[in-house]
Amino acid sequence: LLFIVGTVSCTLFLAVNGLYSASDDVIELTPTNFNKEVIQSDSLWLVEFYAPWCGHCQRLTPEWKKAATALKGVVKVGAVDADKHQSLGGQYGVRGFPTIKIFGANKNKAEDYQGGRTSDAIVDAALSALRSLVKERLSGRSGGYSSGRQSRESGGGDKKDVIELTDDSFDKNVINSDDVWMVEFYAPWCGHCKNLEPEWAAAATEVKEQTKGKVKLAAVDATVNQVLASRYGIRGFPTIKIFQKGEDPVDYDGGRTRSDIIARALDLFSDNAPPPELLEIISEDVLKSTCDAHQLCIISVLPHILDTGASGRNSYLDVMLKMAEKYKKKMWGWLWTEAGAQSDLESSLGIGGFGYPAMAAVNARKMKFALLKGSFSEQGINEFLRELSVGRGSTAPVGGGAFPKIHSVEPWDGKDGELPVEDDIDLSDVDLDDWDKDEL
């Protein structure tokens, strides 16, 4: 289990003060300094993503500080309050606390630290990672990533996913588009624009991937395309504006690091995205494709159709759809099945003992799940999902460590169920007088 909730008094105290201070050798990292300190650094970094209320994090703190002191001048040791800076934690896929990542030669591909939680184990892992980093440099491999500083010296990073727009191409691409556009207006001579360039390029690639192209990052040279610069009142550089169909453009006034830009883009995407589909588990492919593609998949097991009828089942499905809409920013997958249709799956998730309907939230990457213990209602499910979304709630490993065999079934036809037709029994030859009256 990665996390527990502290006591109320402890939580309130720590939420204000955090776990680290300026006097520690642990470097406090935030969305403001993360890019400069970690991503653009030539150093090896160990970074802990923590929540102040998390008991495991509190127990790790003295060991983390001890490791930071031992590694001072050799390996950088940092910490992110991911409860306070959720955009930064989200960018690196942090779902539980504490999560420790190693930023080595390729800062774009941080490695998860899976070792022990003692200072000795942490130091050993750091020195092992450092040895690998030095050997890569010795062999001429740099890890395949150019830092922002290097990119600017060579005239910019890989801008393949930044769309260059002009006076002529702007309207047909942006104004009539169903997609969301974040457009940077820049001047080639502007120092701040040059600083932003590698961040904008890296964010463009990440955003394209995570939104499947539904949020686009673009750039306009405002010194050349003066019609656009005039139309949108561009007075300083860089100016970033957000364009959405049917709405007036708005200024983006957030941070200028890739993590800030990505976080805002994902918010824009989820605000405009339709609610996720609610799929019936009719085959193994439905379960695996949904759970593999999302951070969590929410699986409901509804009562048999003979117990609820179509109207009762639809009322349960409506509750799920409302919750899918409410939590669509989380980009979770949503599934349901009928009680008994996937009995092996129910067993692996510990469902059945509490009756039906039941709900489990499954992390397919870690093969862990949490069960809804409250009522299967908007209020009960909302409380369950809210706890999960902030990294709380008890989890357990999926039985067997993997999804069991999923049976292919016919999808529900939307109708009330019918009792199976029984064979007619001819009672004419049965002599009831022979029965023992005491047995009736």
Secondary structure, 3 states (H helix, E strand, C coil): CCCCECCHHHHHHHHHHCCCCCCCCCEEECCCCHHHHHHCCCCCEEEEEECCCEHHHHHHHHHHHHHHHHCCCCCEEEEEECCCCHHHHHHCCCCCCCEEEEECCCCCCCEECCCCCCHHHHHHHHHHHHHHHHHHHHCCCCCCCCCHHHHHHCCCCCCCCCEEECCCCHHHHHHCCCCEEEEEEECCCCHHHHHHHHHHHHHHHHHHHHCCCCEEEEEEECCCCHHHHHHCCCCCCCEEEEECCCCCCEECCCCCCHHHHHHHHHHHHHHHCCCCCEEECCCHHHHHHHHHHCCCEEEEEECCHHHHHHHHHHHHHHHHHHHHHHCHHHCCEEEEEECCCCHHHHHHCCCCCCCCCEEEEEECCCCEEEECCCCCCHHHHHHHHHHHHCCCCCCEECHHHCCCCCCCCCCCCCCCCCCCCCCCCCCCCCCHHHCCHHHC
